[in-house]
C-alpha cells in the first residue's frame, strides 16, 4: 500500500449543488411511483450535469461491452468446486485452471439462454426467478431475463420453500433458473400442486449433474447445457425485438428482506441502474480508468441490490463506458460459512471489494487473533506499525493534512504492507461497506493498513446507493455524500398534510442536537419505479402496495428512508438511528440503540453481537453474543470461543464456561457500566440487565436477514422468555438458563453434578 501524500477534501463534492444539475419534480406531474411493472416513464432529466444525460439501457451497454472488449475475460469460477475435506478447504486452484468466459462468450451464452426462455413460453414482463449461489449462470440468468423481455426476481439462497412460492407467484414468474435439481424440485412440487399456475420452465445449471429435458405437467424441466437446442428456432430478429427496450422499463425486482409480513418487490429500471452505475464508477478511486483488468470477488447474495449493482451491472458499465474491463471471480459456496473468503482474496487480489460490516469485522477479528499471539520484539514492531498506520489514516480524513508521520515508510515495509498483502487487499482501489452500520474500530483497523473502507448508504428503493464516501472525501462514521446529480436532505418528521422542513446543518456530526436531526430523504433518477403489485392477488393487495408507495415516495418525489440522521455543513451525512428501531421506553423517552450497541462492541472485544430491548418497558436490557468459532453470519457457529472472547482467559474454552465465570461476567458488566456512565446521552438510554445467548445471531436461526441485518422483532420474540426474566431479576447478569449460571471458581454447575451422580 502506501500511496503518496494527498490533501483530503475539505467538503463533499456535492455539498453545494447547482440547481440546474438536479431533476425537477413537479407535484402536478406526480405521483412519482407506480404499482404497475408494465408502466414505463421517461427519466426526469436535469438541465446539465450527469443527470442531464439521456437514459440508456443495460442492453445497450452489454452489446457495447461484447463488441469492444469481447476477447477479455469476464467471468471465472473454480469448476468443479473443490469440496471440503474434514471441514477444511483445499487451496485455491491456480487461475489458469479456472473455467472462464470472455465478454463475447458471456454475451452469446446470455442470448442463447434468452432464446430458450422465449421458446419455453416467457412473455413480456414475466418474472424469472434465479435461485442458488453466485455463479456465471446466475449472472447470465438475470441478464438473459431482461434480454428476453422478462423481469429478474432473485431468490435468496436462505429463503424457505414458502418464501420461494410467494415470490414466484407474486412476480408472475414463468421461468425458474436453479443451481441444483434439489432447488428445482421446490418449484416443481408447488407447480404440481397447482400453486404456481404461471410456471412454464425450470432450468438447472449444476454442471456436475447433467440430465435430459423432460416434461412435468405443464412445466419443462431442462439443463442449462441444453438451452441452445431448446431455443434453436427463435431467430436473432425475434430476440432483437425483445431487446429493443426503453430506459424506463423495469428489469428487476429486488425483494426487501422485511422482518414481518411478505416482502415488497422494489422495481428497478434500466435508467435506475445506468444512472447509479455511472455515479458509482465515476467516483471509484480510478477503477476502470486505464486499459487494464480490474478484479472483483462475487460472494454476496445477487438477489440483493448491492450484489446485483456491483457484481453484475457495474462491470458492464466499466467495460462499456471506460477504458478498462472487469473480471469477476466467484467465491466458493462455503467460503463465508467456514471463513475461507480470504483465501479467494489472496489469489484474486481484487481491485474493488464490497463487504457488509459483518464480513469486514470477521476478517479483522481473524487478523487480530493472529496478532495477539505475538510476543517480545515482534509485538513491539507490530505496535509501532499500527501506531504509524493509524496516524497516517487519520490525516487522510476530510480536513486532514494528508501527511504521513515520521517512520511510516518503515512501518509500512515491516508491518502494514505485509498484513494487507496477507489479506489479499493490497491492490484494492475502492473498498466499500454497506447494508448496516459499521463500527469505527473496524474502520480504524483497516485504515491503519492503508485500506480505506468507504461507507455506502442507501436502500433497495434507491438502487442500492444514495450516498457514499470516497478515498478523497471521507469521515469515519459518516455515510458519505450525495450521489452526483441527486439530492440527499434531512427533514423534520412532518405531520400529515404539512410541508417538509429541512433540518439545519449539524455543527458536530457525531453529537448533533435534536433540532439538527430528522429523517434522511433522497430523490433522483436512482429512485425505484415503485413497489410492484400483482393484480391477480386481488384489489386489497393492490391497495396495500399503493399505500406503501405513497408512504415511501411523497408528492415531491422524496424517497423516505425511515432513518434518523443529520447532515453537516461539509455535506456529509450520518445515520443516528432508525425510527422503526427506536426504543420508546415506558416513560416516553426515545432511545437509539445502534450507537450504544456499537460502542459496546468497540470497547468489549469479546462481544460479537448485541441487541438492546426496552420498547414500552421501564428500562433497557440486552441480548449479548460472544465471539465463537464458525459464526459467519449465515451460521451461528459452535460453542467454542474465538477472537477476543478466547484470548481473555486461555483457560476458558466455551460460551458456557465463560458465562459461569465471574471474571468474564465482571468484564462485560464493567464495559456496560462504562458505556452507561461515559457514552449514553441520558439515564433512560442505559442498559440495566443483560444475558449471554448460547450461540451467535445468524441467518440460519432467523435472527439476521440475508444481508446480516438484525431482525429485532424476530429476535425479541424468540428470546422473550429470558427477556421477561431479566425484568424480574435482581442482578445485572441474568443467565440464559441454569446451565449458564455463575459458579464459584473450581465448582461444577448443578447439571454437571447431576450427571456425575447419575453415572455413579
N, C-alpha and C positions, 0 to 999 in steps of 0.2 A: 504494500500500500504506500502511503507516504507521498501524497500529492504535494505540489508546490504551494507555498503560501498564497491565499486568495482572500480578498476582502469580502466578507459576507455583506449581503444587502442590509440596508437599514430599515426598509419597509417592504411589504409584499408587492410583487409586480402589479397586482390588481387592487391595491389599497385605494387608489383613486382611479376611477374608470370614466372614460369618455362616454357619455350617454349614447352617442352615435354608434358605439360598438356593441350596444345591447339591444336585444329584441324588444319590441314594444308590445305590451299586452293590453289590448283594449277590451274592457269588460263587456262592451256591447257585442264583441265577436266571440265571447265565450259560450258555454263553458270550455275550458281548455283540457278536457278529458272526454273519453268515450268508454262505453262498455262493449262496443261492437268491434270485434277483431278485423272486420272487413272494411271499416271506415278508414279512409286514407285522407290525411290533411297535408297541405303544403307546409313545409317548415316556415316558422316565423323568422325572417331574416332581419339583420340589423343593416344600418346604412353602410358601415365599413367594418374592418377588422375580421377576425376569424369567424364570427357569426354571420358575416355577410356572404360567405361563400355558398353558392347554390349546392344543395344537398346531393350527394352521390350515394350509391348503394354498395353493399358489401360484394354483390355480384360483380360490379364494375372493377372493384379492387382485386378480386380473386382472379378475374380474367387477365388483368394487367400484370399481376404477380407471376402467373404462369407464362405469359408471353415474354416478359422481360428478364425473369430470373428463373426460368424453368429448369435449368440444369443444377441449381443449388439445392442442397439437402434441406428439406423442410421438416421431416419427422424421423425420429429414431427411437427404437424400442428393443429391449432385450427379449428375444423370442426364440424358444420358449423361455418364460421367466424362470431363472434358477430357483428351485424350491428351498425352503428352509431345511437345514439339517440339524436335528436336536435343538430346534428353536433358534438356530444361528444362521445368518445369511451368508452365502458364499460371496467371495469378492466380485466386484463389478466385472463384467466382460469387457475386454478391450473394445474401444469404439469401432474398430474395423469389423468386429463380429456382430454389431448391432444390425437389425433389419431396418432399412431406411426407405424413404420415399423422397424423390425430388419434388420441387414445386409443380412441375408438369405432371408427374405421376399422381401427385396429390389432387390436382385439378381433374385429371382424366378419370381417376377412380371415383371421385365425388360425383362427376357427371354420370358415370356408369350406375352408381347407386341411385341417383335421381331418376334415371330412365326406368330402372327396375321398379321403383316405388310407383311411378306413373302406371307401369304395366300391371302392377298389383292392385291398382284402384285408387291411389292417392288423388284426391281432388283439391282444387284451390282452397286454401285456408284450413285444410285438415290438419289436425295435430299429429306430430311424430314424437313418440316417447323414446328417449335414449336412456338405457339403464345398464350401468356397470361401472367399473373402474376406468380411469383415464387411459385412453389408448388412441392410436391413429384412427381406428374405426369410429370412436366416439366423435372425434373431430369431423370426420367425413360424414358421419350420420347427421350431425347438426347442419353442416353446410349443404349436403345433398337435400335435406328437408326444404331449405328455403330456395335452393336452385329449382326444385320441382314445384314450388308454389305452396309448400306447406309451412307449418309453424312448429319449430322445435320446442318441445316441452320436456325438459330433462327431469329424470327421476334421481333422487339422492340414493346412493348405494345403501344408506341406512334406513330407507323407507320400509315400512311394513307392507305386507300384501294389501291391506285395506287402504293404505295411502296410495299405493300404486293404482289400485282400481279407481279410486276417486279422481286422481289426476288424469287417468286415461279417459274416463267418461267426461270430466269437466273440459278437457282440452279437445274433445271431439276427435280423438286420435283414431286414424285408420291404419297407422303403422306403429310397430314397436321394434326397436333395434336393441338387442340384448347381448351382453357379454357371453353368457352361458345358456345352455339348454335348460338348466335348472331355473334361471330367472325367466326364461321364455315361458316355462310351464305355468308361472303365475298368471300371465296374460291368457294362456290357452284354457286354464281352469275357469277363470271368470267368463271367458267367451263362451265356453261350453255350457255354462250355467245361464247364459243369456244376459249377463251383466256388463258386457262390453259390446253393445249392438253395432258399433261403427267399425270395429276392428276387422281389417281385411288381410293384413300381412304381418308376420313376425319373422324378423331376420336375426340370426345368431352369428357373432363374429369369432367365437372361440376357434383359434387356428389349429388346436390340437385335437378337436373332435368334429371333423367334417362329416356331414350326412347328406342324403339325397332329399330333394324337395318333396314335401308331402302336403296333403290337404287334410285339415282337421275341421270338419264342419264347413263354415263359411270362410275360414282363415287358411291362408297359405303359409306354411312353415318352411323356411329355407335357410341355407347357409350363405354367408357373405360371399364366399368363393363362387357361388352360382349366379350372382346378380347379373353378370354380363349376358348369360344365356336367357335369363328371365326378361331382361329389358331390350333384347336384340331387335324387336320390331318397333320400338319407339325411335323415331327419327331425330336427327340433330335439330331439324326445324321445329319439331314439336317441343323439344326441350328449350330451345331458344325462345319460343313463345312464352313458356312458363317463366323463363329468366328475365323477360322484359318487364321490370318492376320499377315502381316509383319510390322515392326516398321515404315517403310517409307510410309505407307498407309495414305491417307487423311481421317480424321474422322469428320472434322467440317469446315464449312465456317463461318467466322466472317465478317459481312458486315460493312465496315467503314462507319461512320456517316458523310460523307463529306457534305460540305456546298453548293456545286454546282454539277450539273450533277448526274448521277446514282452512287450509292455506289459501291465500288470494293469488291470482295469476297476474303478475305485472307484465304488461305488454310492451315489448321493446321493438322499436322500428329500425329500419336501415339508418335513418337520419340520426336517431339517438346514438347509435353505435359509431357511425363515421365521425360524428361531432366529438364524442368523448375520446375516441381513439386518437384523433388529430390533436386534441388538447393534451392527453397523457404523453404521447410521443414527442410533442413539441417542448416538453419540459422534463426530459428524461436523462439528464447527465450525459448528453452526446450519444445516447443509444440509437444506433442505426445511421449516424451521420456520415460514416465513411464506408466505402465499398468493401466491407469485411463481414464475416459471420458474427452474429450475436447469438447468445445461447440462453435458453430458459429450461427449467425443470418443471414438468407438469405433474402435480400431485394433489392439488386442492380440488374439491368437487366441481365438475364442469357444469352441473345443474345450477350452481350458484353463480350470481352475476360476475363476481370477481374472476372466477376461473374462466368463464366464457369471454370476458373482456380481455384479460391479459394473456391467456394461453392460446385462444383461438383467433380473436379478432385483431388484437394489436400487432401480431406478427404479419398479418395481411397488410395492415397499414404501413408498416415499415417497408416491406418488400415492394409495395405499390407506389409509395409516396416518398421514400427516402433512398439514400444510396446503398445502404446495407441490406441484409436479409437475416432472417431468424431461423435457427434450427431448434426445434422443440424436442427435448429428450424426456422420455416418460419414466417416472419413478416406478419402483416395483409395488405391487398391490399391498405388500405388508410393510413397506418402509416406515410409515408413521406408527404402525402398531408395535413394531419391535425396535424402533429407534435407530433405523439404519439409513435415514434420509441423507445424513451427512456423507455416507459412502457414495451416493449418487452425486452429491455436490462436488466432492473431491475429484471425481472423474470428469464431470461436465465442465466445471469452473464457470458457472453461469455468469452472464453479464447483467442480467436482471433477475431479481428474486423477490417474490412476494411471500411473506409468511404471516399467518394470523398470529396474534400475540402469544398464544399457547405454544406455537411452533418455535418462535424466537426464544421464549422462556426455556423450553426444553433443551434447545441447543446450548444456551448459556449455562443451564444447570449442569449439563454433561461436562462442559469445559471447566467450569468452576470446581466441579468434583475432582477432576484430574489435577487441577492446580492446588487443591487442598492438601495433596499428598507431598508437595514439595517441601524440602527442609533446607536449613542452612543457607549456603551461598545461592543455591538455585532459587530459594524462596525470596531472598533479598533482591536478586536480579529481577524476578517477576514483579515484586512490589515497585521497584524502580521504573520498570517498563510501563506498568499500569498507571503510575502517577503522571509520567510524562505524556502518555497517550491521552489520559483524561483531560489534562490541562490543555492540550492541543485541540481536542474535540470541543471543549467549552468555548474556545476562541473562534470556532467556526460557526457558532450560532449567530443569529441576527444581532447586529450591534457589536459583535466581537471584532478583534483586531485581525484575525486570520493568521496570526503569527504562531509559530511553534516554539515551545520553550527550549532553553539550552539543554542539550542531551537527548532530544527527541530522536535524532538520527540514529544514535547508538541504541536507544531503547527499541526503535523500530527494527533494527538489524538483529538485536539479541532476542527480542521477545515478540513484539506486536506482529510483525510480518509472518513470523513462524506460526503464530496462533491462527491468523486469518487464512494462511495457506493451508493449515491443517483442517480448517473448516470448509475449504473449497470456495471461499468468498473473496479471494484475493483479486479477482478480475471484475467484481461487481461494479457497474456504473450507476445503477439505480436499485436500491434496496427499499422495499415497501412493507408496510404493515397496515392492516385494516380489519374491519368486521367487528372489532371490540376494542376497548381501551387497553393500552399497553403501559406497563409501569416505567417510570423514569429510570429505575435501577437497570432495567433491561436495555434501555436506550443508551445509558452511560456505558454499560459493559461493551456493547458493540462499537460505540463511538470511540472508545479508547483504542480499539483495534483498527480504527480507520474505516470502519463500516458505518456510514451514516444511514440509519433506518429512518425513512421518510414516512410520516404518518399520513394516511389517506382516509378521508371521511366521506361517507355517502351512504346510499341505500340502494336496494334493488330499484326503487322508484326513480332514482337519478342515474340509472345505468351504471351503478357501482361507485361512482366518484362524483363529488361536487366540490371538494377542496383537497389539497394535498400540500405537503412540504416539498422542498427541493434541496439539493445539496447546497445551493447558494442562499436559500431563504427558509430557515427552519428554527424553531424554538422547541426544545424537548418538552413534551406535554401538551403542545398545541397541535391541532389537526390541520394546520396549514391555511392556505389562502384559496380564494375562489378560482374555479376553472376559468381561463380566459374566455371572454365572450358570454359569461354567465354572471349571475348575481347571488350573493350569499349575505343574508342580513339576519339580525337578531331583533325580534318583535316581542313586545309585551303581549301576554295572553289576553286577547280581546273578548269582551262579552259579545254574544251573538248579535249580529246586526251592526256592531261598531267597527270603525275602520282601524286598521293596524297602526300601532305607534312604535317607531323604531327606538330601541334602547340606545342610550349614549355609549360611546366607546369606553371600554374598561381601562382605567388608569393602570391597573395591575392585573394582568390576565390570570394570575394564579390566586388572586384574592379579590375577585370582583364583588362589588356591592350588590345587594338585591335589586337595586334600581338598574344596574348595568347588565342584568341577566334577563333572558327571555327565551322564547322558542327560536331555534335556528331554522330558517326557511330559505329556500333557494328556487330559482327559476332559470330557464334557458332551454336550449334545444336538446339537452340531455335528459329532460324530464319525460317520464313514461307517457305513452298514449292514454294510459288509464288501466284500471283493473278490469279484466275481461269477465263478462257474464255470459253464460251459455243459456240462451232462451229455452232450450229443451229441458232445463232444470226448473222451469216454472217462473211465474211472474214475481213471486215473493223473493226468489233468488236474485232476479234482475234488479228488483227494487233495493234489496240489501246491498248489492255491489255498487249500485248508483249512489247510494248514501255514503258508502265507504269512499268512493271517488270524490264526492263533494266535501267530505271531511279532509281528504288528503291534498286536494288542489283547489285553492279558493278562486273567487271570481277574477282576481288579478293575476292568476297564473302561478301564485306562490305555492310550492310544494311544502307542506308542513311536516317536519321531521319527527315531532314528538320529543325531541331532545332539548334539554335546557342547556344554555350556554351563554357565551359572551364573545365579543369581537373587540380587539383593542385598536388603538389609533394607527398601528402599523398594518392593519388589515389581516391580522392572524386571529383565527377562531379557536375556541376551546369548548369542549363539551364538559359541563359541570354535573350533569345528571340526566336522567330520562324521566319525563313527567309520569309515565306509567310505572316506573320503578321507584319513584319517590315514596318513602315511608311516611305516612301520616299517622303520627302517634295518637294515643287516646286523648292527649292534651291539645291536639291540633297542630303540633309542630311539624314542619316539613323537613325530612332528613334525606339527603342524597347519599346513598350507601356506597357507590363506586369509589369515590376518592378515599373514603375511610378504609374500605377493603384493600385498595391498592397500597395505602400507607402501611397497613399491617403486613402485607405480603413483602413489601420492601424492607421492613425493619425486622421481620422474623423469618429467617431463611429456611426454617423447617416447614413453613406453611406453603401448601400448593394452591389451594383454593379456599375462599371464604364467602359466605353469604350471610348478610345481616337480615334479620327479620324483626319486625316491630309494628307492622301496619295495624292500626286500631288497638294496639297493646299499650300497656303502661310504661314499658321500656323496651330497649333493643337487646336481642340475643344474637348469637352467631353459630352457624354450622361451619366447622373448620375441617379441612382435609390436610393430611400430611403428605409430603413428597414420598412417593413409593415407586418401587421397580415396576416397569411395564405400564405405568399410567401414561397414556398417549393422547388423551382427549377422546379418542374413539373408544378406548378400552379403560376400565377402572384400575387396572394394574393388580399387583399382588399385595400381600400384607407386609412385604419386606421393605424396610425404609431405604430411601435413596437421597442423594444430594445433601442439603443442609440438615435434614432430619437424621440422616445416617451418621454424619460427622459430628453431631452434637455430643454423642456419647457412644464410643466404639463398642461398649458392652450391650447396648440396646439394639436389637435387630429388627423387631416387628412393630407394627402400629399398636397392637395390643400391649406390648411391653412398654412402649413409650407412654401410652395412656395410663398405665399403672404406676408410672414413675413420678414421684414428687418433683424431681429435678426438671423433667420435661414440662410438666404442667405449670410449675412455677415460672419457667422461662416464658411460656406463652402468656400466662397471666400478667407477667411484668411488661411484656410488649403491648398487651391490650391496655394496661394501666397507663403506660407512657403515651400511647396514642390518645387515650381519653383526656389526659392532662395537657398534652402539648400540641395536639393536632386538630381535634374536633372543634367545630366553631361554637358549640353551645352544649350545656348539660344534656338536653334531650337527644343529642346525637351519640352519646356514649353507649358502649357495649357493656352490659351488666353481667351477662352469663354466656357461657359457650359450651359446646360439646365437640368431640372429635368423632367424625364418621369412620366406619371401619374400612372405607375404600375411598378413592378419589371420585370426583364427578366425572361422568363420561356420557358419550352418545349412546353407547350400548345400554346403559342403565336408565337412559331417558332424561338425565338432568341437564344435558347440553344439546344444543342444536347441531346440525351437521357442520356449521362453521364455528363450533365450540363456544357459542354464547350460552350463558347460564339461563335455563328456564326456571325463573324464580318461583312462579306459582306452582309448577310441577314439583320442584324440589321441596317447597314448603309443605305441600300436601303429602308428599311421600314420607317425610320425616316428622309429620305433625305430632306423633306420639311423644317423641323426645323433645320437640319444641314446647309442647304443653308442660312437660315435666320440668323444663328449665324455668318456666314461670312460677312453678310451685316450689322449686328447690331453694335452699338457703345458701349453698356455696356457689362460688363463681364458676367452677368447673363442674359440669353435670355429666357423669359418664353416660355413654350411649346405651350401655347395658351393664349388668353386674360384671360381665367379663372385662369391662373397661374401667372398673373402679380402681382407684389408687390403693396400693398395698404398701405396707412397711417394707423397707429395704430387706431383701432376703426372704420375705414372706411369700407364700403362694396364694393365689386367688382362690376363692371359695370353690369354683368349679374344678380346679386342679386337685384340690384336696378330696373332693367327692370322687373324682376319677381314681385317685390313689386308693381310697377306701374300698371302692368297688372292685379294683384289681386284687386287693388283699383277700 
